[in-house]
Amino acid sequence: MRCNLGMIRIGLMGCGTVAGYGHLPAIKATPGLELVSLFEPDPARGQKAQQKFGGRLFTDPKAFFESGIDAVAVTSPAPVHIDNVLMAAKYGKHVLCEKPLAMTDEDGERMVRAMEAAKLKLFVGFTYRFSDVAGQIKETVSRGEIGIPRAARLVYIWDCHGKFERKQEGLPLNQRRHGRMLEGGPLVDCGVHQIDLARWWLDSEVTSFDCFGAWVEGDEYEAPDHTWLQMDHASGAHTLVENSYSYSHTAKEQRWHYVFEVIGTKGVVRHNRDLGKFDVWTENEMKCLDCGGDKNFEGMYAQFVKALSTGESGLLATGRDGIIATRIAREATEIAIAKRKKMIV
Ligand SMILES: NC(=O)c1ccc[n+]([C@@H]2O[C@H](COP(=O)([O-])OP(=O)(O)OC[C@H]3O[C@@H](n4cnc5c(N)ncnc54)[C@H](O)[C@@H]3O)[C@@H](O)[C@H]2O)c1
């Protein structure tokens, strides 16, 4: 269903962290989008967002959906994405839903089917696709500059802002990180972005995968806090995705480590964020590329507006892309957990 309106009237569900630094500023900055309504169960959070970004604030989802909106940004926690998206389908609203799409494969399928049945668009917030780095890697590979892509390495190691709330007495657990570990750990939280990038860059489906985990911090969570995912693609290419929450989590100086590389038959394109290096090596030359930012919410919303007016997905990740990335991340995490259960006697 196209949105044949001059201005797309959008509402947002879940006025938390990513809404505050990513979605709401981008919605406000995107031509063709008007922020009309906010839904947030926590009144204090809702009011804070409303004061900064405007819009009518609701704590009743029905009233929110009946507030004259065409589309919804779902930025609530992963376990409630399904409720938000099924309601959007019922009320006839297009959706841009944050990752991971759902907690189970069945939930993801229900969400996609409900939106398809209502002839509505469902996209997933894989915002890295719109970053300068990811876009230039995609273009470099698509132009054949590195020959046929045969391998990819995506290293995304950070600490999810640390295991503990450092600013509080007695080092209480960082609740954001605690919640993400219960929802599946770093491969499900961040790894879905890298799985999506690998499929997108190599333009080839994942045909099989294996996974190994490490429990660096100890045994308190079932999910590993450091993972190595190995994926084979239909093209014959192979991808390694390394994710971690535990790297330097107790260190005073926090260190993150991000590397993206695609290795082809005739060259390599590689980005190392820590070193600020981004270059392409081909048979004949070496070119330096511009790094730019990691995420690009404005780029994503510009594509959202375009997709709703043309009916074409363009660069946006679809609900199906969301299901695939989430399925691989969850099943791979289960593989690592099962290996550990066999290993420890
Ligand atoms: N794409 C990215 O780069 C990126 C970055 C961070 C988070 N995320 C994803 O965005 C989602 C939200 O993450 P966050 O860090 O902002 O979480 P958060 O906990 O900071 O914010 C979530 C908000 O949703 C509200 N909420 C709770 N139940 C709700 C419901 N039933 N309906 C609507 N809202 C509800 C909460 O009160 C809270 O204000 C998660 O799925 C997360 O994985 C994506």
The ligand as an ORCA input file, in Angstrom:
! r2SCAN-3c Opt
* xyz 0 1
  N      19.539      0.200     15.657
  C      20.301      0.553     16.679
  O      21.403      1.037     16.477
  C      19.807      0.350     18.084
  C      20.458      0.946     19.170
  C      19.944      0.760     20.441
  C      18.787     -0.002     20.634
  N      18.195     -0.587     19.567
  C      16.964     -1.393     19.724
  O      15.879     -0.497     19.995
  C      14.956     -1.081     20.921
  C      14.851     -0.161     22.154
  O      16.125     -0.070     22.758
  P      16.472      1.092     23.812
  O      17.893      0.902     24.138
  O      16.003      2.396     23.341
  O      15.590      0.619     25.059
  P      15.050      1.508     26.261
  O      14.691      0.549     27.343
  O      15.994      2.620     26.561
  O      13.720      2.171     25.671
  C      12.566      1.442     25.397
  C      11.332      2.291     25.760
  O      10.166      1.551     25.408
  C       9.220      1.708     26.463
  N       8.256      0.599     26.469
  C       8.141     -0.415     27.366
  N       7.093     -1.216     27.042
  C       6.542     -0.678     25.929
  C       5.446     -1.047     25.114
  N       4.699     -2.131     25.380
  N       5.187     -0.307     24.022
  C       5.942      0.779     23.720
  N       6.970      1.194     24.473
  C       7.281      0.470     25.554
  C      10.058      1.790     27.727
  O       9.344      2.379     28.794
  C      11.244      2.619     27.244
  O      11.023      3.990     27.423
  C      15.505     -2.477     21.220
  O      14.893     -3.401     20.371
  C      17.001     -2.358     20.894
  O      17.611     -3.581     20.521
  C      18.667     -0.398     18.309
*
